[in-house]
Amino acid sequence: MDASPSIPHARSSSSSDVDVEDLAQYRARYEQRLPDSLDLLQGPSEGIVDLPQHVAWSGMASYDLGKPRQRMSLYRIVLHEGLRDDLPAYLNRDVLLQLWPVLRTLVGRTVRSVWEDAFPQLAARGTSVLG
């Protein structure tokens, strides 16, 4: 009888360890994609942008940067799905900085923290709007 209470405890501990390891791998996946500098983000700031299938695999692939909702959607998708070479091709530094206060609320927690940890200017933009 003494052994049965320890079995669920042992399971929750190892499950927690797996969750921490999964989160670390998930975070590392986004960290590997980061540009060395925001200045490398030289993607378009206007016009129509057509994303490749490996980025826009689940829906719309063509975005009009002149339409605020489409611009925000493109940035959210590229931040989540884009590979290292996609980020400078499709993201623009100035547009990212402009969108970040709202965009940071639309991306996942891991994506947001990876970008803000790497680029303090994004973190500052996020807190200045909230403060």
C-alpha positions as CSV (number, residue, x, y, z in Angstrom):
1,M,0.0,0.0,0.0
2,D,2.8,2.4,0.7
3,A,4.1,1.9,-2.9
4,S,0.9,3.1,-4.7
5,P,1.2,6.8,-3.6
6,S,4.7,7.0,-4.8
7,I,3.9,5.7,-8.3
8,P,1.8,8.7,-9.4
9,H,4.4,11.0,-7.8
10,A,7.1,9.4,-9.8
11,R,5.1,9.7,-13.0
12,S,4.3,13.4,-12.5
13,S,8.0,14.1,-11.9
14,S,9.2,12.3,-15.1
15,S,6.4,13.9,-17.0
16,S,7.5,17.3,-15.8
17,D,11.1,16.5,-16.8
18,V,9.8,15.6,-20.3
19,D,7.8,18.8,-20.5
20,V,10.8,20.9,-19.6
21,E,13.0,19.1,-22.1
22,D,10.3,19.5,-24.8
23,L,10.0,23.2,-24.1
24,A,13.8,23.7,-24.3
25,Q,13.9,21.9,-27.7
26,Y,10.9,24.0,-28.9
27,R,12.7,27.2,-27.8
28,A,16.0,26.1,-29.4
29,R,14.1,25.6,-32.7
30,Y,13.2,29.2,-32.7
31,E,16.5,30.5,-31.4
32,Q,18.3,28.7,-34.3
33,R,16.2,30.7,-36.8
34,L,17.0,34.1,-35.5
35,P,18.9,36.6,-37.6
36,D,22.2,37.8,-36.1
37,S,20.7,41.4,-36.1
38,L,17.4,43.0,-36.8
39,D,19.2,45.0,-39.4
40,L,19.4,41.9,-41.6
41,L,15.6,41.9,-41.9
42,Q,15.4,43.6,-45.3
43,G,12.1,42.1,-46.6
44,P,9.5,44.2,-48.4
45,S,7.6,47.0,-46.6
46,E,4.9,47.4,-49.2
47,G,3.3,45.5,-52.0
48,I,2.1,42.0,-52.4
49,V,4.1,39.2,-50.7
50,D,3.8,35.6,-51.8
51,L,5.0,33.2,-49.1
52,P,6.4,29.7,-50.1
53,Q,4.4,26.7,-49.2
54,H,6.7,25.6,-46.4
55,V,5.9,28.8,-44.6
56,A,2.2,29.3,-45.5
57,W,1.3,25.6,-45.5
58,S,-2.0,25.9,-43.8
59,G,-3.8,28.7,-45.7
60,M,-3.5,31.9,-47.5
61,A,-0.1,32.4,-49.2
62,S,-0.4,35.9,-50.7
63,Y,-0.5,39.0,-48.5
64,D,-1.0,42.7,-49.3
65,L,1.2,44.7,-46.9
66,G,-1.0,47.7,-47.5
67,K,-3.8,46.0,-45.6
68,P,-3.0,46.1,-41.8
69,R,-4.6,42.7,-41.0
70,Q,-2.8,40.9,-43.8
71,R,0.5,42.5,-42.8
72,M,0.0,41.4,-39.2
73,S,-0.9,37.9,-40.4
74,L,2.1,37.6,-42.6
75,Y,4.4,38.6,-39.8
76,R,2.8,36.2,-37.3
77,I,3.1,33.3,-39.8
78,V,6.7,34.0,-40.8
79,L,7.7,34.3,-37.1
80,H,6.2,30.9,-36.4
81,E,6.8,29.0,-39.6
82,G,9.7,30.7,-41.3
83,L,13.1,29.2,-41.5
84,R,16.4,31.2,-40.9
85,D,16.6,32.2,-44.6
86,D,12.9,33.2,-44.7
87,L,13.2,35.8,-41.9
88,P,15.4,38.3,-43.8
89,A,13.5,37.7,-47.0
90,Y,10.0,38.3,-45.7
91,L,10.4,40.5,-42.6
92,N,11.4,44.1,-42.6
93,R,13.1,45.6,-39.5
94,D,11.1,48.8,-39.5
95,V,7.8,47.1,-40.0
96,L,8.6,44.5,-37.3
97,L,9.4,47.3,-34.8
98,Q,6.2,49.1,-35.7
99,L,4.0,46.0,-35.4
100,W,5.7,44.5,-32.3
101,P,3.6,46.0,-29.6
102,V,0.5,44.2,-31.0
103,L,2.2,41.4,-32.8
104,R,3.8,40.2,-29.5
105,T,0.3,39.5,-28.2
106,L,-0.5,37.4,-31.3
107,V,2.5,35.1,-31.3
108,G,3.1,32.2,-28.9
109,R,4.8,32.8,-25.6
110,T,8.0,31.0,-26.7
111,V,8.3,32.9,-30.0
112,R,7.8,36.2,-28.1
113,S,10.3,35.4,-25.4
114,V,13.0,34.2,-27.9
115,W,12.7,37.4,-30.0
116,E,12.6,39.7,-27.0
117,D,15.5,38.0,-25.2
118,A,17.6,38.2,-28.4
119,F,16.6,41.8,-29.3
120,P,16.2,44.2,-26.4
121,Q,14.7,46.8,-28.7
122,L,11.7,44.6,-29.2
123,A,11.3,44.0,-25.5
124,A,11.4,47.7,-24.9
125,R,8.7,48.3,-27.5
126,G,6.5,45.7,-25.9
127,T,6.8,47.1,-22.4
128,S,6.5,50.8,-23.4
129,V,3.0,50.2,-24.8
130,L,1.9,48.3,-21.7
131,G,3.4,50.8,-19.2
